[in-house]
């Protein structure tokens, strides 16, 4: 179940930090790793633009938010207990931060390699918007599923 890590909120004797880390990795790390693997494999057979890159950014935003949500929900024992809203908001913020760092890395690599691939401001803004939209879509779905 997606909200399985939230069960740690109700445990009197909290599990160890390592136990929570392993549980979160088993429950949620597959999502961003899977999207990255699809990106790397798909890039060999599919043209990166104009269709593949937007789909990967949307899916990457959702997968990263999925991971961060589980990470924060699982570690609430250590960072403080709150409602479901806290992990949702933190997951969104961290996903936007990761997307921004990714775009900065793309830009720096393009500058270093003297490549014009990442010079487009419109492409960068689209990628950031799709990262955020993927995260917002998944987190909205999680919230609605949980509140039913």
N, C-alpha and C positions, 0 to 999 in steps of 0.2 A: 504494500500500500504506500502511496506517495507520502502520506503524513506519518509514516511509521517512526520517523526520528523524533516526532513531537512527544512520543510516549515518555521520553526522558524527563519531561517536565513534571511528571507525577511520581517519580521514584524518590524514596526517602534517602537511600544510599546511592548517590550518583555513581555511574560507571566511571572508569578511569578515562583520562583524556585520550589515551591510545585506543581504547575500546570504542569510544565515540568516533574517532578518526577512521578506524577500520570500517565501522558500520556506515558512516557517511560515504566513504569511498566505494563500498559495495553497492549502496543504494543509488548513488547519483553521479559518480565520476565517469561512468560509462557514456553519459550524454555528451559532454564536451569532447571527450576522446573520440567518440563515434563521428561527430560532425567534422572534427579535424581530419580524421582518417578519410571520410568521404571527400572532403576538399582535396586532400593530397592525391587520392586515387582518381577522382573525377576530373581533376585538372589535366590529367594525361589524355583523356578521351573527349572531353567536352571543352568547347571554347569558354574561356573564363568570363568574358563579357559577351553579350549583355544579359544573359539569362542565369548562368550558373552562380556568379558572384552574389547577386541579390538574394537568391534562395539560400545560399550558404550563410550570408550575414544574418538573415532572419532566423534561420535554424540555429546558428551559433549564439545569437542573443537569447533564444529560448533555452538552449542547452546550458549556457553559462548561468542563467537565472535559476534553472532547475538545480544545478549543483550548489550555488550559493544559498538558495533557500534551504536545502537539506543541511548544508554546513551550519548555518546560523540556527536552524531549528534544533539540530542535534547538540549544539554547544550552548544552548540557553542555560543549561545547568551552570556553566562557567561564566557566561556573559550577562546573566540576568533573565528572569522569566518575564514574559510579556504575552500579549495577545498574538494572534496569527499575523496581525498587521506589521509588527516589528520585523519579522523575517522577510516579509514581502517587500517592504520598503528598502531594507538593507540589501536584499538580493538585487533589486532594481538598480540601486545606486552603485553597487559593486560591478554589476554587468555593464553599466554605462562607463564606469572607470576602466574596465578591461577593454571595452571597445575603443575608447579614446587612446589607451596605451597601444593597442594594436595598430591603429591608424598612424600614430606618431612613429612607431617602429617601421611601418611601411614607408613613410615619408623619409625617414633617416636612411633606410637601406637604398631607396631610390636616389637620394642625394649622393650617397657614398659610391654607388655604382654608376652615377651619371645617367640614370634611366628616367625616362619621362612618364613611366607607368603611373606613378602615384602623384603626379603634379596637379591633377585635376581637383580643384576645390569642390566641384559639384559631385564628383565620385566619392570623395571623402565624406561630404555631408550626407549623401544617400546611404553610404555604408553605416554611418553612425545612427541615422534615422531607422534603418532596418534592424540594426542591433537592438535599439531601444524598443521598436515595435514588436520584435520577437519576444523580448523579455516581458513587455507589458501584456502581450497576448497570453503567454504561458502563466504569468502570475495572476492575471485576472481569472483565468480558468481554474487555477489552484484555489483561489479565494472562494469562487462560487461553488466549487466542488466541496470545499470544506464546510461552507456555511449552509449547505443543504440540510 
